[in-house]
């Protein structure tokens, strides 16, 4: 079973490296090219999340004495994905910030703080939603009934 987990880890490493590379390119692009890259990265991030789900299922099948090690690795991967998603959001708005600053001048600096605060709150909300969905999924899998 752990060999399946390790295969997922290799796929995870490859995908996250590709995503990281593409995220770095997004702010430098504009128009259709940027749109296509954003869609591509979004699709790859979904694949990464699906891989994490597969890894999570795989860990559940591992004997209890080995499970702690795999759980800690999985937790680390989840944190890495959260960081990638945060970087992705920031890279998508980088160009729009440049255009706005060009139009508004220096008056936009206070709104940048508001935007950063809004992004942080949005990310917290998304993490909470994912936790709720995971909790619901566990309740469904364990046969919890009202």
C-alpha positions in Angstrom: 0.0 0.0 0.0 2.8 2.4 0.8 4.1 2.0 -2.7 0.8 3.5 -4.0 1.3 6.4 -1.6 4.8 6.9 -2.9 3.6 6.9 -6.5 1.1 9.5 -5.6 3.9 11.5 -3.9 5.9 11.4 -7.1 2.9 12.6 -9.1 2.3 15.3 -6.5 5.9 16.5 -6.8 5.8 16.7 -10.5 2.4 18.5 -10.6 3.3 21.0 -7.9 6.6 21.9 -9.7 4.7 22.5 -12.9 2.1 24.6 -11.1 4.8 26.7 -9.3 6.5 27.3 -12.6 3.3 28.5 -14.3 2.3 30.6 -11.3 5.5 32.6 -11.7 4.7 33.3 -15.4 1.1 34.5 -14.8 1.9 38.1 -13.7 4.1 38.7 -16.8 1.3 37.8 -19.3 -1.9 39.5 -20.3 -5.0 39.0 -22.4 -5.9 35.6 -23.8 -2.4 34.1 -23.0 -2.9 34.9 -19.3 -6.4 33.6 -19.3 -5.4 30.3 -20.8 -2.5 29.9 -18.3 -4.8 30.7 -15.4 -7.3 28.1 -16.6 -4.5 25.6 -17.0 -3.2 26.2 -13.5 -6.6 26.1 -12.0 -7.2 22.7 -13.7 -3.8 21.4 -12.4 -4.5 22.6 -8.9 -7.7 20.6 -9.0 -5.7 17.5 -10.0 -3.4 18.2 -7.1 -6.4 18.3 -4.7 -7.6 15.0 -6.2 -4.2 13.5 -5.6 -4.3 14.6 -2.0 -7.7 12.9 -1.6 -6.3 9.7 -3.1 -3.3 9.9 -0.7 -5.7 10.5 2.2 -7.6 7.4 1.3 -4.4 5.4 0.9 -3.2 6.5 4.4 -6.5 5.2 5.9 -5.6 1.8 4.5 -2.1 1.7 6.0 -1.6 -0.2 9.3 -1.9 2.0 12.4 1.7 1.6 13.4 2.9 3.2 10.1 0.0 5.6 9.7 1.4 8.5 11.8 4.4 9.0 9.5 2.2 9.1 6.4 -0.3 11.4 8.1 2.5 13.9 8.8 3.7 13.8 5.2 0.1 14.3 4.0 -0.3 17.2 6.3 2.8 18.8 4.9 1.5 18.3 1.3 -1.8 19.9 2.2 0.0 23.0 3.6 2.1 23.1 0.4 -1.1 23.1 -1.7 -2.6 25.9 0.5 0.5 28.0 -0.2 0.3 27.3 -3.9 -3.3 28.4 -4.0 -2.4 31.6 -2.1 0.4 32.3 -4.6 -1.9 31.5 -7.5 -4.5 34.1 -6.3 -1.8 36.7 -5.8 -0.3 36.1 -9.3 -3.7 36.4 -10.9 -4.3 39.9 -9.5 -0.8 41.2 -10.0 -1.5 42.5 -13.5 -4.8 44.0 -12.5 -3.1 45.9 -9.7 -0.6 47.4 -12.1 -3.4 48.6 -14.4 -5.3 50.0 -11.4 -2.3 51.8 -10.0 -1.6 53.3 -13.4 -5.2 54.6 -13.6 -5.5 55.8 -10.0 -1.9 56.8 -9.2 -0.6 56.5 -5.6 -4.1 56.8 -4.0 -4.5 53.0 -4.5 -1.9 52.1 -1.8 -4.5 52.1 1.0 -6.9 49.9 -1.0 -4.0 47.4 -1.5 -4.1 46.8 2.2 -7.8 46.3 2.1 -7.4 43.9 -0.8 -4.7 41.9 1.0 -7.0 41.7 4.1 -9.9 40.6 1.9 -7.8 37.9 0.2 -6.7 36.6 3.6 -10.3 36.5 4.8 -11.4 34.8 1.6 -8.6 32.1 2.1 -9.7 31.5 5.7 -13.3 31.1 4.5 -12.2 28.6 1.8 -10.1 26.6 4.3 -13.1 26.5 6.7 -15.4 25.4 3.9 -13.0 22.6 2.9 -12.8 21.4 6.6 -16.6 21.4 6.8 -16.8 19.4 3.6 -14.2 16.9 4.9 -16.1 16.6 8.2 -19.3 16.0 6.3 -17.6 13.4 4.1 -16.3 11.6 7.2 -19.8 11.7 8.8 -21.3 10.2 5.6 -18.6 7.5 5.4 -19.0 6.5 9.0 -22.7 6.2 8.5 -23.7 9.0 10.8 -27.5 9.5 10.7 -29.6 12.3 12.1 
